[in-house]
């Protein structure tokens, strides 16, 4: 289950400085969840890059399905 995080990203994750990839809306880098130590990927999206809100929401829904155990 995915829940919305109400904290700032740097309060929850330690982000890596190395970029893993770049897409239409932003950049992807690795990170470590501060409480659990789990490694994850984080995509930083600049609001100024969002031109089509519906397309952006579709991308978010797709990314939310990529959860693994």
C-alpha positions as a Markdown table, in Angstrom:
| # | Residue | x | y | z |
|---|---|---|---|---|
| 1 | Unk | 0.0 | 0.0 | 0.0 |
| 2 | Unk | 1.3 | 3.4 | -0.9 |
| 3 | Unk | 0.6 | 6.3 | 1.4 |
| 4 | Unk | 1.3 | 10.0 | 0.9 |
| 5 | Unk | 4.3 | 11.2 | 2.8 |
| 6 | Unk | 3.7 | 14.5 | 4.6 |
| 7 | Unk | 7.3 | 15.1 | 5.5 |
| 8 | Unk | 10.0 | 16.7 | 3.3 |
| 9 | Unk | 12.0 | 14.3 | 1.2 |
| 10 | Unk | 15.2 | 15.0 | 3.0 |
| 11 | Unk | 13.5 | 14.2 | 6.3 |
| 12 | Unk | 12.7 | 10.7 | 5.1 |
| 13 | Unk | 15.5 | 9.8 | 2.7 |
| 14 | Unk | 19.3 | 10.3 | 2.3 |
| 15 | Unk | 19.6 | 11.0 | -1.4 |
| 16 | Unk | 22.6 | 9.9 | -3.4 |
| 17 | Unk | 24.5 | 12.5 | -5.4 |
| 18 | Unk | 24.8 | 10.2 | -8.5 |
| 19 | Unk | 21.9 | 10.5 | -11.1 |
| 20 | Unk | 20.6 | 7.2 | -12.3 |
| 21 | Unk | 18.4 | 8.6 | -15.1 |
| 22 | Unk | 16.5 | 11.5 | -16.5 |
| 23 | Unk | 13.0 | 11.7 | -17.9 |
| 24 | Unk | 10.4 | 14.1 | -19.2 |
| 25 | Unk | 9.6 | 15.5 | -15.8 |
| 26 | Unk | 12.7 | 15.1 | -13.7 |
| 27 | Unk | 15.7 | 13.1 | -12.6 |
| 28 | Unk | 16.0 | 9.8 | -10.8 |
| 29 | Unk | 18.6 | 9.0 | -8.2 |
| 30 | Unk | 19.1 | 6.4 | -5.5 |
| 31 | Unk | 18.3 | 7.0 | -1.9 |
| 32 | Unk | 18.2 | 5.3 | 1.5 |
| 33 | Unk | 15.1 | 5.4 | 3.7 |
| 34 | Unk | 16.4 | 6.8 | 7.0 |
| 35 | Unk | 14.2 | 4.7 | 9.3 |
| 36 | Unk | 14.4 | 1.3 | 7.6 |
| 37 | Unk | 17.7 | 1.5 | 5.7 |
| 38 | Unk | 15.9 | 0.3 | 2.6 |
| 39 | Unk | 17.4 | 1.3 | -0.8 |
| 40 | Unk | 15.0 | 3.0 | -3.2 |
| 41 | Unk | 14.9 | 5.2 | -6.2 |
| 42 | Unk | 13.5 | 8.7 | -6.0 |
| 43 | Unk | 12.3 | 10.8 | -8.9 |
| 44 | Unk | 12.5 | 14.5 | -8.4 |
| 45 | Unk | 9.9 | 16.4 | -10.5 |
| 46 | Unk | 10.0 | 20.1 | -11.0 |
| 47 | Unk | 6.5 | 21.6 | -11.1 |
| 48 | Unk | 7.6 | 24.0 | -13.7 |
| 49 | Unk | 8.2 | 21.0 | -16.1 |
| 50 | Unk | 4.6 | 19.8 | -15.8 |
| 51 | Unk | 2.8 | 21.1 | -18.9 |
| 52 | Unk | 0.0 | 18.4 | -19.1 |
| 53 | Unk | -1.4 | 17.7 | -15.6 |
| 54 | Unk | -3.4 | 14.7 | -16.7 |
| 55 | Unk | -0.4 | 13.1 | -18.3 |
| 56 | Unk | 1.6 | 13.7 | -15.2 |
| 57 | Unk | -1.1 | 12.2 | -13.0 |
| 58 | Unk | -1.1 | 9.1 | -15.3 |
| 59 | Unk | 2.7 | 8.8 | -14.8 |
| 60 | Unk | 2.2 | 9.0 | -11.0 |
| 61 | Unk | -0.4 | 6.2 | -11.1 |
| 62 | Unk | 1.9 | 4.0 | -13.1 |
| 63 | Unk | 4.8 | 4.6 | -10.8 |
| 64 | Unk | 2.6 | 3.7 | -7.8 |
| 65 | Unk | 2.1 | 0.3 | -9.3 |
| 66 | Unk | 5.8 | -0.5 | -9.3 |
| 67 | Unk | 5.9 | -1.4 | -5.6 |
| 68 | Unk | 7.8 | -4.6 | -4.8 |
| 69 | Unk | 8.0 | -6.5 | -1.5 |
